[in-house]
Amino acid sequence: MIAAHFTQDEMIAWFYDARTGGDERRQALFEKFGVKSILRGMSVTEQEYSSNRCVIEASDYKGLNFRGVGWTGFVLAEPEFRASGIVIPGADVYTSLQTGVIDACELSNVFSQNKTYALHEACKYAGFPGMHQFTQTGSMLFNMKKWNTLPADIQEILTKLLMGRPARTNANSLINCALMMDTLEDFGTVFVRESPACQRTWRDVSWRIADGMAARSKDFDFEWTAMKDHMAFLRPYLEIQTPYMGKKMTAIGVFNWSAWKKDVLAGIGGD
């Protein structure tokens, strides 16, 4: 999957849409190495980034040492950001933030990033939305020879069970992340929202990089073209199915979590 701003719904649809062939191509890659791969989970990942610098506009990234996945490094190195994307093992992120080796990171979702890694202790700011890795997938891998020894009905049961997990995995992630926001607020974490212009820059730069890679690789071009076609097909429908959730957060930059929750509740008729 090319990290160029696929939404969660689009990624799920990509894997289960027979027209895209996305899941079949993924499995074919594993089978070359004698491995059976079954999609077993999908979660919203980098919904938040932890930072010791307040980042609102793209220009605020200048000079920032940011720990992230490979695609993050590609994007941040571009002139719009002029930052450094650094790959650091997850176990070293906390101390790297404490000692100033890195200034910010994306590591997981809001719950895991702060409950598991306690990054709120090392960072002043929690930045939203996480623009760096919208979602990720997980697979269960089987030795192909062992897989082929299983009866067909057992293979079918395992496949259905594993492929039915993405929705539940995502629900669990969202629930725990929402609960964690209250904990972060009580701790004193400062919440920041990047400007719409900054968010658009992330998207535009990501697509520019993907287009450049597609121009140099026939295989990459095949996948990227298929993904763009899929987005063009699905996103208009997703847009009309997305309810207007409360008032728009017109304020850019630092925001109050409790006030935001109250504003959203008022928008849906709550107290």
Residue frames as qw, qx, qy, qz and C-alpha x, y, z in Angstrom:
[[0.000, 0.888, 0.460, 0.000, 0.00, 0.00, 0.00],
 [0.412, 0.396, -0.008, 0.821, 1.40, 3.38, -1.03],
 [0.296, -0.580, -0.504, 0.568, 1.32, 5.86, 1.86],
 [0.103, 0.134, 0.245, 0.955, -0.29, 8.75, 0.04],
 [0.301, 0.058, 0.315, -0.898, -3.31, 9.55, 2.15],
 [0.451, -0.257, -0.783, -0.343, -5.68, 6.64, 1.76],
 [0.503, -0.414, 0.281, -0.705, -8.42, 6.98, 4.34],
 [0.363, -0.155, 0.873, -0.286, -9.34, 4.07, 6.62],
 [0.714, 0.387, 0.415, -0.410, -12.57, 3.35, 4.71],
 [0.585, 0.683, -0.335, -0.282, -10.77, 3.50, 1.37],
 [0.056, 0.500, -0.864, 0.028, -8.10, 1.05, 2.50],
 [0.528, 0.054, 0.782, -0.327, -10.66, -1.45, 3.77],
 [0.711, 0.560, 0.186, -0.383, -12.59, -1.16, 0.52],
 [0.327, 0.693, -0.597, -0.238, -9.40, -1.56, -1.50],
 [0.142, -0.314, 0.936, -0.074, -8.67, -4.94, -0.01],
 [0.453, 0.248, 0.811, -0.273, -12.19, -6.27, -0.38],
 [0.549, 0.650, 0.005, -0.526, -13.00, -4.84, -3.80],
 [0.811, 0.089, 0.528, 0.234, -12.51, -7.60, -6.37],
 [0.529, 0.832, 0.114, 0.119, -12.11, -4.95, -9.10],
 [0.071, -0.918, 0.391, -0.012, -8.86, -3.65, -7.59],
 [0.903, 0.196, -0.344, 0.165, -7.18, -7.01, -7.12],
 [0.064, -0.790, 0.445, -0.417, -5.31, -5.45, -4.21],
 [0.729, -0.432, 0.472, -0.244, -5.61, -8.40, -1.86],
 [0.961, 0.240, 0.126, 0.062, -4.80, -10.94, -4.56],
 [0.531, 0.712, -0.295, 0.352, -1.63, -9.10, -5.57],
 [0.316, -0.710, 0.501, -0.381, -0.55, -8.81, -1.95],
 [0.881, -0.214, 0.397, -0.144, -0.99, -12.52, -1.38],
 [0.865, 0.479, -0.042, 0.143, 0.81, -13.36, -4.62],
 [0.196, 0.798, -0.460, 0.336, 3.90, -11.49, -3.36],
 [0.545, -0.515, 0.586, -0.307, 4.02, -13.61, -0.20],
 [0.954, 0.103, 0.245, -0.138, 3.37, -16.85, -2.03],
 [0.605, 0.688, -0.380, 0.131, 6.59, -16.38, -4.00],
 [0.054, 0.565, -0.707, 0.421, 8.37, -17.07, -0.71],
 [0.473, -0.118, -0.872, 0.030, 6.24, -20.02, 0.34],
 [0.005, -0.171, -0.603, 0.779, 4.10, -18.00, 2.74],
 [0.123, -0.619, -0.696, -0.343, 0.32, -17.77, 2.96],
 [0.083, -0.040, -0.293, 0.952, -0.81, -14.30, 4.06],
 [0.154, -0.658, -0.704, -0.216, -4.32, -13.49, 5.28],
 [0.047, -0.484, 0.089, -0.869, -5.36, -9.93, 6.13],
 [0.469, -0.403, -0.755, 0.217, -6.33, -10.08, 9.82],
 [0.279, -0.731, -0.394, 0.482, -6.53, -6.52, 11.01],
 [0.306, 0.547, 0.201, 0.752, -6.57, -2.86, 10.12],
 [0.367, -0.707, -0.421, 0.433, -6.27, 0.12, 12.42],
 [0.152, 0.941, 0.018, 0.301, -6.10, 3.86, 12.39],
 [0.784, -0.095, -0.251, 0.560, -2.51, 4.48, 13.38],
 [0.388, -0.073, -0.149, 0.906, -0.85, 7.87, 13.43],
 [0.091, -0.823, -0.519, -0.211, -3.87, 9.91, 14.49],
 [0.319, -0.946, 0.041, 0.037, -1.57, 12.05, 16.61],
 [0.687, 0.386, -0.337, 0.514, 2.07, 13.06, 16.71],
 [0.597, -0.729, -0.165, 0.292, 3.94, 13.82, 19.92],
 [0.513, 0.607, -0.018, 0.606, 6.17, 16.85, 19.76],
 [0.477, -0.528, -0.265, 0.651, 8.26, 19.26, 21.78],
 [0.076, -0.140, 0.214, 0.964, 7.53, 21.99, 19.27],
 [0.441, 0.559, 0.475, -0.518, 4.18, 23.56, 18.45],
 [0.183, -0.043, 0.714, 0.674, 3.48, 22.75, 14.79],
 [0.418, 0.582, 0.441, -0.540, 0.62, 24.51, 13.04],
 [0.565, 0.747, -0.138, -0.321, 1.86, 25.42, 9.56],
 [0.932, 0.284, -0.047, 0.221, 4.12, 23.51, 7.18],
 [0.328, 0.747, -0.333, 0.474, 6.87, 26.08, 7.83],
 [0.568, -0.670, 0.341, -0.335, 6.89, 25.09, 11.53],
 [0.991, -0.039, 0.087, 0.091, 8.49, 21.78, 10.56],
 [0.499, 0.759, -0.321, 0.268, 11.68, 23.53, 9.39],
 [0.130, 0.592, -0.678, 0.415, 14.69, 21.98, 11.10],
 [0.767, -0.316, 0.317, -0.460, 12.55, 19.46, 13.01],
 [0.158, 0.292, -0.943, -0.040, 14.01, 16.00, 13.62],
 [0.744, -0.023, 0.122, -0.657, 10.95, 13.79, 13.26],
 [0.225, -0.174, 0.958, 0.017, 10.84, 10.05, 13.89],
 [0.711, 0.326, 0.174, -0.598, 8.55, 8.35, 11.43],
 [0.832, 0.196, 0.507, 0.111, 8.07, 5.69, 8.80],
 [0.533, -0.030, 0.465, 0.707, 9.95, 5.84, 5.51],
 [0.205, 0.689, 0.516, 0.466, 7.29, 7.82, 3.67],
 [0.294, -0.917, -0.196, 0.184, 7.37, 10.49, 6.38],
 [0.522, -0.482, 0.292, 0.640, 11.06, 11.05, 5.65],
 [0.393, 0.342, 0.569, 0.636, 10.38, 11.45, 1.93],
 [0.020, -0.856, -0.447, -0.261, 7.72, 14.11, 2.57],
 [0.413, -0.865, -0.086, 0.270, 9.53, 16.07, 5.28],
 [0.589, -0.247, 0.329, 0.695, 12.70, 16.38, 3.18],
 [0.346, 0.635, 0.487, 0.490, 10.80, 18.37, 0.55],
 [0.228, 0.277, -0.067, 0.931, 11.18, 22.20, 0.35],
 [0.424, -0.616, -0.306, -0.589, 7.72, 22.78, 1.83],
 [0.782, -0.596, -0.177, -0.039, 8.85, 21.28, 5.15],
 [0.364, 0.686, -0.481, 0.407, 12.69, 21.25, 5.23],
 [0.658, -0.545, 0.407, -0.322, 12.75, 18.78, 8.13],
 [0.216, 0.410, -0.885, -0.034, 14.48, 15.47, 8.76],
 [0.902, -0.164, -0.089, -0.390, 12.69, 12.14, 8.92],
 [0.026, 0.538, -0.814, 0.216, 14.63, 9.78, 11.17],
 [0.849, -0.129, -0.458, -0.228, 14.15, 6.04, 11.64],
 [0.087, -0.459, 0.718, -0.515, 14.66, 5.06, 15.30],
 [0.381, -0.183, -0.906, 0.006, 13.60, 1.77, 16.94],
 [0.462, -0.664, -0.353, -0.469, 10.43, 2.12, 18.98],
 [0.748, -0.480, -0.347, 0.299, 12.22, 1.17, 22.21],
 [0.521, -0.101, -0.072, 0.844, 14.57, 4.15, 21.80],
 [0.046, 0.677, 0.378, 0.630, 11.98, 6.82, 21.01],
 [0.475, -0.831, -0.290, 0.005, 11.24, 7.89, 24.60],
 [0.619, -0.535, 0.071, 0.571, 14.88, 8.53, 25.53],
 [0.442, 0.255, 0.375, 0.774, 15.53, 10.12, 22.13],
 [0.108, -0.811, -0.359, -0.449, 12.79, 12.65, 22.84],
 [0.586, -0.772, -0.146, 0.197, 14.10, 13.29, 26.35],
 [0.627, -0.392, 0.222, 0.636, 17.66, 13.88, 25.19],
 [0.228, 0.794, -0.077, -0.559, 16.78, 15.95, 22.13],
 [0.370, -0.136, 0.784, 0.479, 17.97, 13.44, 19.54],
 [0.022, 0.457, 0.698, 0.550, 14.53, 13.89, 17.97],
 [0.149, -0.050, 0.197, -0.968, 12.00, 16.67, 18.45],
 [0.690, 0.122, 0.161, -0.695, 8.84, 14.80, 17.55],
 [0.061, -0.136, 0.970, 0.191, 7.56, 11.44, 16.48],
 [0.794, -0.003, -0.089, -0.601, 4.69, 9.36, 15.26],
 [0.068, -0.330, 0.932, -0.132, 4.73, 5.88, 16.67],
 [0.039, -0.317, -0.947, -0.037, 1.21, 4.55, 16.99],
 [0.207, -0.695, -0.483, -0.491, -2.30, 5.74, 17.73],
 [0.222, -0.696, 0.205, -0.652, -3.17, 8.11, 20.58],
 [0.857, -0.458, 0.058, -0.230, -3.81, 5.24, 23.02],
 [0.946, 0.007, -0.066, 0.316, -0.75, 3.12, 22.27],
 [0.450, 0.605, -0.182, 0.631, 1.58, 6.07, 21.84],
 [0.189, -0.634, 0.312, -0.682, 0.81, 7.38, 25.30],
 [0.857, -0.391, 0.127, -0.311, -0.42, 4.38, 27.29],
 [0.974, 0.047, -0.029, 0.219, 2.28, 1.98, 26.09],
 [0.658, 0.336, -0.108, 0.665, 5.17, 4.35, 25.43],
 [0.373, -0.762, -0.317, 0.424, 4.22, 7.22, 27.82],
 [0.483, 0.325, 0.200, 0.788, 5.30, 9.76, 25.25],
 [0.173, -0.875, -0.258, -0.371, 3.15, 12.45, 26.90],
 [0.663, -0.679, -0.032, 0.312, 5.75, 12.44, 29.68],
 [0.605, -0.184, 0.299, 0.714, 8.50, 13.35, 27.21],
 [0.186, 0.334, 0.455, 0.804, 6.54, 15.74, 24.95],
 [0.110, 0.271, 0.353, -0.889, 4.60, 18.90, 25.65],
 [0.490, 0.318, -0.137, -0.800, 2.37, 18.80, 22.57],
 [0.497, 0.227, 0.835, 0.057, -0.04, 16.33, 21.03],
 [0.173, 0.372, -0.330, -0.850, -0.57, 17.34, 17.41],
 [0.513, 0.406, 0.749, -0.108, -3.61, 16.58, 15.28],
 [0.971, 0.019, 0.124, -0.202, -4.44, 15.23, 12.84],
 [0.576, -0.403, 0.621, 0.347, -1.68, 12.69, 12.30],
 [0.583, 0.692, -0.139, -0.402, -0.86, 13.26, 8.63],
 [0.036, -0.642, 0.745, 0.178, 1.98, 10.78, 8.41],
 [0.149, 0.046, -0.973, -0.172, 0.41, 7.32, 8.23],
 [0.556, -0.183, -0.073, -0.808, -3.36, 7.28, 8.06],
 [0.902, -0.158, 0.187, -0.355, -3.81, 3.57, 8.58],
 [0.080, 0.497, -0.860, -0.088, -2.03, 0.25, 8.54],
 [0.889, -0.011, -0.267, -0.373, -2.81, -3.41, 8.06],
 [0.382, -0.477, 0.776, -0.154, -1.81, -6.59, 9.83],
 [0.763, 0.239, -0.492, -0.346, -1.51, -10.08, 8.39],
 [0.784, -0.345, 0.501, -0.119, -1.37, -13.60, 9.74],
 [0.409, 0.602, -0.641, -0.242, 1.36, -15.59, 8.01],
 [0.908, -0.129, 0.370, -0.150, 1.40, -19.34, 7.52],
 [0.236, -0.384, 0.802, 0.392, 4.00, -21.66, 6.08],
 [0.608, 0.287, -0.320, -0.667, 2.45, -22.55, 2.72],
 [0.421, 0.132, -0.894, -0.081, 3.30, -26.25, 3.02],
 [0.015, 0.164, 0.824, -0.543, 1.59, -26.42, 6.41],
 [0.435, 0.293, 0.136, -0.841, -1.36, -24.40, 5.13],
 [0.565, 0.241, -0.575, -0.540, -1.90, -26.82, 2.29],
 [0.250, -0.001, -0.957, 0.146, -2.18, -29.72, 4.73],
 [0.283, 0.186, 0.552, -0.762, -5.27, -28.18, 6.35],
 [0.275, 0.488, 0.822, 0.108, -8.71, -29.37, 5.22],
 [0.111, 0.420, 0.383, 0.815, -10.50, -26.90, 2.92],
 [0.375, -0.769, -0.451, -0.254, -13.22, -26.17, 5.50],
 [0.603, -0.595, -0.170, 0.503, -10.61, -25.26, 8.16],
 [0.397, 0.052, 0.236, 0.885, -8.85, -22.99, 5.66],
 [0.096, -0.606, -0.462, -0.641, -12.16, -21.26, 4.96],
 [0.522, -0.761, -0.381, 0.059, -12.99, -20.83, 8.66],
 [0.585, -0.399, -0.031, 0.706, -9.57, -19.35, 9.42],
 [0.263, 0.254, 0.347, 0.864, -9.78, -17.00, 6.46],
 [0.240, -0.711, -0.464, -0.471, -13.23, -15.71, 7.40],
 [0.589, -0.698, -0.305, 0.269, -12.32, -15.26, 11.07],
 [0.537, -0.269, 0.071, 0.796, -9.13, -13.37, 10.33],
 [0.152, 0.311, 0.395, 0.851, -10.62, -11.16, 7.63],
 [0.318, -0.743, -0.516, -0.286, -13.52, -10.28, 9.91],
 [0.582, -0.475, -0.338, 0.567, -11.23, -8.66, 12.46],
 [0.324, 0.271, 0.079, 0.903, -10.50, -5.24, 10.85],
 [0.292, -0.671, -0.281, -0.621, -13.75, -3.59, 11.95],
 [0.728, -0.629, -0.268, 0.056, -13.39, -4.79, 15.54],
 [0.680, -0.103, -0.093, 0.720, -9.72, -3.82, 15.69],
 [0.149, 0.432, 0.143, 0.878, -10.53, -0.32, 14.46],
 [0.481, -0.710, -0.313, -0.408, -13.42, 0.07, 16.92],
 [0.771, -0.486, -0.234, 0.338, -11.21, -0.91, 19.85],
 [0.525, 0.102, 0.007, 0.845, -8.57, 1.56, 18.70],
 [0.061, -0.573, -0.224, -0.786, -10.99, 4.46, 18.40],
 [0.620, -0.691, -0.326, -0.179, -12.62, 3.82, 21.79],
 [0.752, -0.404, -0.160, 0.495, -9.34, 3.67, 23.68],
 [0.401, 0.252, 0.090, 0.876, -7.97, 6.71, 21.87],
 [0.247, -0.696, -0.268, -0.619, -11.02, 8.79, 22.83],
 [0.722, -0.648, -0.235, 0.063, -10.61, 7.75, 26.47],
 [0.718, -0.110, -0.069, 0.684, -6.90, 8.58, 26.39],
 [0.176, 0.614, 0.142, 0.756, -7.62, 12.17, 25.37],
 [0.513, -0.797, -0.135, -0.288, -9.12, 12.83, 28.81],
 [0.838, -0.394, -0.036, 0.376, -6.02, 11.37, 30.46],
 [0.563, 0.259, 0.090, 0.780, -3.72, 13.56, 28.38],
 [0.105, -0.764, -0.163, -0.616, -5.78, 16.65, 29.21],
 [0.689, -0.717, -0.092, -0.046, -5.56, 15.89, 32.94],
 [0.817, -0.152, 0.021, 0.557, -1.80, 15.42, 32.59],
 [0.114, -0.818, 0.043, 0.562, -1.42, 18.87, 31.05],
 [0.514, 0.110, 0.607, 0.597, -0.68, 17.94, 27.46],
 [0.213, 0.566, -0.032, -0.796, -1.16, 20.83, 25.05],
 [0.606, 0.410, 0.671, 0.120, -3.37, 19.90, 22.08],
 [0.039, 0.546, -0.313, -0.776, -2.58, 21.44, 18.70],
 [0.692, 0.498, 0.522, -0.027, -4.35, 21.20, 15.37],
 [0.379, -0.128, 0.471, 0.786, -2.46, 21.75, 12.14],
 [0.333, 0.490, 0.019, -0.805, -3.97, 24.30, 9.80],
 [0.790, 0.465, 0.363, -0.167, -6.01, 23.21, 6.78],
 [0.444, 0.823, -0.338, -0.103, -3.25, 24.62, 4.58],
 [0.191, -0.567, 0.799, -0.057, -0.66, 22.44, 6.33],
 [0.696, 0.090, 0.688, -0.185, -2.85, 19.38, 5.96],
 [0.708, 0.679, 0.094, -0.170, -3.29, 20.12, 2.26],
 [0.183, 0.793, -0.577, -0.072, 0.47, 20.48, 1.87],
 [0.487, -0.291, 0.819, -0.082, 1.00, 17.01, 3.31],
 [0.750, 0.394, 0.512, -0.146, -1.41, 15.60, 0.78],
 [0.533, 0.826, -0.111, -0.145, -0.02, 17.51, -2.19],
 [0.014, -0.714, 0.699, 0.041, 3.60, 16.66, -1.42],
 [0.616, -0.109, 0.773, -0.108, 2.71, 12.98, -0.86],
 [0.747, 0.550, 0.356, -0.115, 1.02, 12.77, -4.23],
 [0.338, 0.866, -0.348, -0.123, 3.88, 14.59, -5.94],
 [0.265, -0.531, 0.805, 0.012, 6.36, 12.05, -4.57],
 [0.687, 0.154, 0.701, -0.113, 4.15, 9.14, -5.59],
 [0.640, 0.744, 0.089, -0.168, 3.75, 10.56, -9.10],
 [0.140, 0.806, -0.567, -0.094, 7.54, 10.89, -9.36],
 [0.447, -0.293, 0.845, -0.037, 8.09, 7.31, -8.26],
 [0.731, 0.421, 0.506, -0.181, 5.47, 6.13, -10.73],
 [0.485, 0.828, -0.201, -0.198, 7.33, 7.88, -13.54],
 [0.057, 0.666, -0.744, -0.011, 10.43, 5.82, -12.72],
 [0.213, -0.122, 0.961, -0.124, 8.88, 2.44, -12.05],
 [0.448, -0.088, -0.627, -0.632, 6.37, 0.54, -14.14],
 [0.429, -0.315, -0.834, 0.144, 5.31, -1.62, -11.18],
 [0.110, -0.342, -0.454, 0.816, 4.87, 1.40, -8.92],
 [0.260, 0.100, -0.268, -0.922, 2.91, 3.18, -11.65],
 [0.434, -0.226, -0.798, -0.352, 0.56, 0.21, -11.96],
 [0.357, -0.429, -0.734, 0.387, -0.22, 0.21, -8.22],
 [0.069, -0.325, -0.221, 0.917, -0.44, 3.98, -7.88],
 [0.290, -0.030, -0.466, -0.835, -2.75, 4.34, -10.87],
 [0.447, -0.348, -0.808, -0.163, -5.03, 1.65, -9.48],
 [0.296, -0.428, -0.593, 0.614, -5.13, 3.39, -6.09],
 [0.070, 0.213, -0.026, -0.974, -5.94, 6.78, -7.58],
 [0.383, -0.164, -0.647, -0.639, -8.71, 5.23, -9.66],
 [0.420, -0.399, -0.800, 0.158, -10.07, 3.60, -6.52],
 [0.152, -0.378, -0.388, 0.827, -10.11, 6.90, -4.63],
 [0.205, 0.087, -0.300, -0.928, -11.81, 8.65, -7.51],
 [0.437, -0.256, -0.771, -0.385, -14.46, 5.93, -7.53],
 [0.490, -0.444, -0.719, 0.213, -15.11, 5.72, -3.77],
 [0.250, -0.164, -0.360, 0.884, -14.40, 9.09, -2.19],
 [0.273, -0.221, -0.228, -0.908, -17.39, 10.97, -3.66],
 [0.648, -0.405, -0.578, -0.288, -19.68, 8.38, -2.07],
 [0.566, -0.280, -0.551, 0.546, -17.85, 8.54, 1.26],
 [0.092, 0.087, -0.113, 0.985, -18.20, 12.32, 1.27],
 [0.475, -0.324, -0.276, -0.770, -21.98, 12.26, 0.99],
 [0.752, -0.348, -0.557, -0.051, -22.14, 9.57, 3.70],
 [0.467, -0.034, -0.482, 0.741, -20.15, 11.59, 6.23],
 [0.224, -0.847, -0.479, -0.057, -22.45, 13.48, 8.63],
 [0.145, 0.711, -0.173, 0.666, -21.67, 17.00, 9.70],
 [0.679, -0.362, -0.549, 0.325, -20.28, 16.32, 13.16],
 [0.378, -0.715, -0.271, 0.522, -20.87, 19.43, 15.25],
 [0.191, 0.965, -0.055, -0.169, -19.48, 22.84, 14.43],
 [0.771, 0.464, -0.183, 0.395, -16.30, 23.07, 12.42],
 [0.622, -0.597, -0.050, 0.503, -13.20, 23.72, 14.48],
 [0.413, 0.872, 0.068, 0.253, -12.36, 27.03, 12.90],
 [0.333, -0.874, 0.352, 0.034, -9.63, 27.81, 15.44],
 [0.821, 0.418, -0.323, 0.215, -6.20, 26.77, 14.22],
 [0.215, 0.548, -0.598, 0.544, -3.44, 25.83, 16.61],
 [0.068, 0.037, -0.840, 0.537, -3.83, 25.18, 20.34],
 [0.550, -0.353, -0.360, -0.666, -7.30, 24.01, 21.37],
 [0.376, -0.273, 0.662, -0.588, -9.08, 22.89, 24.54],
 [0.190, -0.031, -0.961, -0.199, -10.22, 19.27, 24.49],
 [0.069, 0.422, 0.785, -0.448, -13.13, 19.66, 26.92],
 [0.287, 0.542, 0.068, -0.787, -14.45, 22.67, 25.03],
 [0.275, 0.270, -0.719, -0.579, -14.15, 20.79, 21.73],
 [0.077, -0.205, -0.975, 0.038, -16.14, 17.84, 23.12],
 [0.162, 0.531, 0.546, -0.628, -18.86, 20.19, 24.37],
 [0.285, 0.481, -0.274, -0.783, -19.02, 21.88, 20.98],
 [0.231, 0.093, -0.886, -0.391, -19.43, 18.55, 19.18],
 [0.008, 0.353, 0.890, -0.289, -22.14, 17.40, 21.59],
 [0.245, 0.542, 0.253, -0.763, -24.04, 20.63, 20.99],
 [0.278, 0.364, -0.557, -0.693, -23.87, 19.96, 17.27],
 [0.331, -0.076, -0.904, -0.261, -25.57, 16.56, 17.65],
 [0.545, -0.522, -0.317, -0.575, -28.17, 17.70, 20.14],
 [0.670, -0.258, -0.592, 0.368, -26.43, 16.71, 23.36],
 [0.371, -0.909, -0.181, 0.051, -26.12, 18.73, 26.52]]
